[in-house]
Amino acid sequence: MSTKIMPVTDLRRETSAVIRSVQEEGDVVYITQHGRPAAVLLDYERYEALVARARQQGWPQGYFDRTYGALVDDPLARAEQGVFEARETVQ
């Protein structure tokens, strides 16, 4: 089992191989988008075990159902882009 970090563009090209690695080797893959963490890909059984453990430790019933997608109406705000001087063209 290993932990990998992969840009979403690489995941698009290698989806089948990545899923196979997650299922067979137990790898955990952190997916980045624009250099920032966006998602984590892990084996289904491992995910279910994490959810079960979270519920045993006191997560309220239905917590995951209520919170899934809770930020859909609250988009992330991007900082204003700066103004850059025009650069010379390379020939």
N, C-alpha and C positions, 0 to 999 in steps of 0.2 A: 504494500500500500504506500502510495506517495501523494504528495500535494503538488498540484501544478497550477500555474497561472497562465491563462491563455486569452489573447484578445478575441473578441467576438468574430472578427473577420477570419481568424484561423479556425475557430469552431465551425463556421459555415463551410469551410473547405474540407474539414476532417471530422464531420459529425459522427459518422458511423464508427470510425476508429476510436474517437473519444468515448462514445457510449460503451463500446466493447471494453475499453480500458477501465472504465468506471465499474462495469458489471463484473468483469473477470478478475481484475487486480485490486478492486476496492479503492481505486484512486479517487481523490477529491479534486475537482477542478474549479478554480476561481476564474470566472469570466469577467474580463474587463472591457469597458467601452470608453473610448477617449482617454485611456490610461487610468481610469478609476474603476474600482470594484462595482460590478453590476449584478452579478448572480453567482450562485454556487451550484455546481452539478455534483450530485452524489447518488449512490445506489439507492433504489427505492426502499429496500428493507432497512437500510441504515437510517433513512429519513423517517420511516415509520417508527423505528426504535427511539429516535430523538423526540418525536412528538409524544410517544407513550411516556417516556421519562419525564418530559416537561409537564404532562398532565398529572403524573404521580407526585410531582413536586409542588403541586398547588396551582397550576394554571386553571383559570375558570373554565367551566364547561362551555364549549362553543367559542372560545377565545380566538382560535385561528380562523374560524368561519367569519366572525365579526370583523376581524382586523385585515383579512386578505383584501387587498386593493383599497385600503382605507385612504391612501394618499393619492388616489386617482384624480380627485378634484383639487388637489393641492400641488400643482406642478412645481418643480424645482426652478428657482430663479437664477438666471445666469448674470454674472456681473457684466457691466457695459464693456464692450471691447474698446481698447485704446485706439487712438489715431496714430498711424505710423507714417513716416515720411516715405515718399515714393523711392523705390530702389532702382538702381541702374539695371538695365536688362543685360543679361549675359548672352554673348553671341558665340 
